[in-house]
Amino acid sequence: MTAIPNDARERLVGIFLVASAAAIWGTLGLVARVVYGEGVSFEALVLTRAGGAFLVVLAFVILTGKISSLKVRGRELYSLVPLGVVAIGCFYLLYFYTIGESGVGTAAVLLYSSPAFVVIFARIFLKESLTFIRIAALLLTASGIGLVVGAYDLSSLDIRPFVVLTGLGAGLSFAMYSVIGKPLTARLPAHVINCYMLGIGAVVLFIAAIPTLDTLAGLSAGAYVLLVVSALVQTAFAYALYTTGLKRIEAGQASIVATVEVVVAGFVGAVFLAEELTALKILGAFLVISGAVLAQVRLRKSRSVEEGTPPR
């Protein structure tokens, strides 16, 4: 039997880790909808999620004697601060608001507009060429989102336009995790990135949640268990898997593998929350995933140039 080369083995491990994280994130909506049913606000939910996960990661750092590793240079803080504010603070607020106002499957599909935003901003700010393949990716993503939200019949639009915008905003902020986080994985351990990212994000979310913190009082035991699961498993553990996976595969590959989340979220929404899953919505989800995959296609020459140039 031919042995698998070390590089190939590392890539397979990276793919497995990212796919596992994405599958866990696919269950976020289920936990959110159950907790919302108990009267918890989306701001309070995301605060407990990020804050609890931060405490878990910090405890791990202290117990393993790695507290000194949290000392980072100023250049790292320039990336860690926006990573926490945007990829945790803004993303959590926008995504969980969208889940509450639309549905688990719909929110997940809107979230995966993120590769399209990367293509657009690469054109505007980095002056990258807008190739036929990238235009096709944008059209696929836009068409898929249109089918999912029911834009083909404006008189009976499935969700409000504002909710579509918050879902797209979640996709934009989610894209920043790979863009900003990937360079950091080459310089900092996963536990350091996650500790700063979650800690900074928790501060942002605490400010947003102040008016509704009282919604966390008087919940059932089951709701508190779900809040703990959201912090420990769906956040701390999942981010550890994803960040470790990013060390082994490219950010573009990670974005493609992570589309597993859309499939899992759609299944969870249909089976456990009785969300309507029409043929057009399934087709729309397929188009969005296809657009996400196509957005990562690079010509051989431009690929080598882009891989050698750190994001700015």
N, C-alpha and C positions, 0 to 999 in steps of 0.2 A: 504494500500500500504506500502510495506517495505521500510524504509528509507535507503538511500545509506550511508554506513559507511564513516566517515570522511576521513580515509586513501584512500578508493576507490575513493571518490570524488576528493581528491587532485590529485591522479594519472590521473583521467580523465581530470581534468583541465590542468595538465602538458602535457598530450598527445595532447590536443586541441591546446595549445599554441605552442608547437613544430611543429605540423602539419601545423598550420597557417603560421609560419615563413618559413617553407620549401616550402609551396605553393607560398608565395611571392617571395622567391629566385628562384622558377621555372620560373619566368617572367624576370629574369635578362638578359637573352640572347636576348630577344625581344628588350628591351631598348638599349642594347649594339649594336646590329646590326643596329638599326635606327640611333644611334648617330655616329657610324662608317661611315655610309653613308654620314654624313655631313662633314667627313674629320677629326674627332677627333681621336687622337691616343689612344690606349688602356691604355697607361701609364697616360695620362691626364684624361681619364674617371675615372680610379680607384682612382686617387688623389682627384678629385672632390667628388667622392662617400664617401671615408673615411674622407676627410677633412670636408665636409659639415655635415656629420653625427656627427663628433666630436664636431663641433660648436653647433649643436642642443642639444646634451647631456649636454655639458658644460653650455649652457644657461638654461636648465632645472635645473641643479644643483644649479646655482646661484639664479634663480628666486624662487626656493623652499627653499632657505636658508640652503642648505645642503653642502655648500662649505667646511665646516670643515671636512666632511666625506671623502674628497679626501686625507687627511693625512693618509698615510699607512706606515706600518712597512717595514723594509728591507726585511724580509722573503717573504712578498707579492710581492715586486718588482722583486724578483728572478723569480717569475712566470709571472708577468704582462708584463715584458719586452720581454721575448721570445714569449709570447702570441701575443703581438702586432706585433713583427717582422715577426713571422712565419705565424700565423693564419690570419693576415690581410695583411701585406706587401707581403710576398712570395705567399700566396694563391691568392690574388687579381691579381697580375701580371701574374701568371701562368694560372689561370682559364680564365681570360678575353682575354689573348693571344690565348688560345685554342679555345674559342668561335669564335674569328675572323678568325682563320685558318681552322676550321672544320665545326662546326655547333652547334646550341643550344642543340639539343638532344644528339649528340655524346659527347660533352663536359661534359654534366651532367652525362652521363653513366660512362665516365672515372673518373669523380670526385668521384663516389661512389665505387671506388677501395679502398677507405680509410679503411674500416673494415679489408680488407686483409692485409694492411700494419700494422695495430695494432697487428694482429695475428703474423706476421713475427717478428716484433720488440719485442713482448712479449717473443718469443722464444729465440731470440739472446741476449737481454739485461737482461730480467727478468728470463730467464731459465724456462719459463713455458712449460709444455708438449705440444707437437704437436700431438693432438689427431686425431682420424679418422674423427671426425666431422669438426675439423678445416682444415684438409687437403682437405676434400670435399668442404668446403667453398672457399678455395683458388682456387681449380680446377674450380668450378662454376664461380667464378669471372673472372679468366683468360679466360675461354671458352667464356663467355659472351662478354668480351672486344674484343676478337678475331673476333666474329661475327659482332659486331658493326662497327669495323674499316675495316672489309673485309680482315682479315689476312688469310682466307682460300684460297685466290687467290692473291698471292704476286705480280703477274704481273699487277693487277689492284687494288692495295691497295687504299682504299677510301681517306686516309689522310697520310701525310708524317710521317715517323717514329719519327722525332723530335717532331712533334705535339702530337703524342701518348705519348712521354716522358713528355712533359709539362702538358698534361692532367693527367697523373699518378702522376706527381709532385704536381699538385693541390690536388689530392686525399690524398697524404701524408701530405701536410701542413694542409688540412682541418681536418684530423684526430686529429691533435694536439689541435684543439679547445676544443673538449670534454675531451681529456686526461689531458690537463693543466687547462682548465676552470672549470671543475667539482669540484675539491677540493676548488677552490677559492669561489664558490657559497656558501659554508658553512661558510665562514669567512667574505665575503664582499658583500655589496648590489649590485644589478645588475647595477645600474647607475655608481658605482665606477669602476667596471670591464670594462664596455663598454667605459667609459671616457678614462681610461688609454690605453686600447687596441686600440681604434680608434685613439687616439692622437699619440701614438708611431708608429702605422702603417702608419699614415699620413706623419710622418717625413720620413720614409723609402720610401714611394711612391713619395713624393716631390722630393727627390734626383733622383729617377728613371725617373721622368717626366720632369726634367729641360730642356732637349734638345727639347721637343715637346710641351711645354706649349703654344706656339703660335697657336696651332691647336684649342684652345678654343675661339679664337677671331673670330668675324664676323659670328657667327652661326645664324640660324633662331630662332624665338621666341619659336617654338615648341621644338627645340633641347634643349634650355635652361630650358624649363619646364621639359623635361625628365631628365635632369641632377639633377634638384631639387628633382624630384620624386625618383630618384635613391638614393639620399642622405637621404631624410626624411623617405620615406616609405620602400624601399628595404634594407636599411641599419640600420638606427637608430631604427625605429619601429620594424623591423624584429629581430634584435639582442636583443632588449628588450624582445620581446616575447620568443625567444629561451632561453635566459639566465634565465628568470623567470621560464620557463618550466623545466629547468635543476634542479631547486630547488625542484621540486616535483616528478621527475622520475629519474631513473638511467641513466648514460651516455650511456650504451648499449641500453636501451629502446629508448632513444632519437635518436640514430643512426638508429634504425630500422624505427621509425616513420618518420624520415627526408627523407627516400627514396621516400616519396610523391613528392619531388622535381623532381625526374627523370620522373615521370609520367606527371607532369605539364609541364616540359620543353619539353618533347617529343610532347605533344599536341600542345603547343604554336608554336614550330618549324614547325610542319606539317601544322597547320591551318593558321597561320599568316605569315610564312616565306617560305611556299611551300617547306620545306625540305623533301627529299625523306624518306619515312617510310616503308621499305620493311619488309617482314615477318621475314627474318633473323635478322634484326636489332631489331624488337620487341622481338624475342626470346632471342637475346643477352641481351637486357635490363632486361628481366625477369630473366635470369640467374644471372646477376650482383646483382639485388635486392635480389634474393634467397640466393646468397652468403653472402650478407650483413646481412641478417637475421640469417643465419646459423652460422656466425662468432660470434654471441652474445650468442649462446647456451652454457650453462655451466652445468657440472655435479653438483648435489646438494652440494656435499662436497666441491669441489673446488670453487664453487660460494660463499659459506659463508666465505671461507678464503680470496678470492680476495676482497670481499666487506669490509672486516675489515682491509685491507692493503692499505694505501694511495699510489697513484702512485708516482714513484720516478723519 
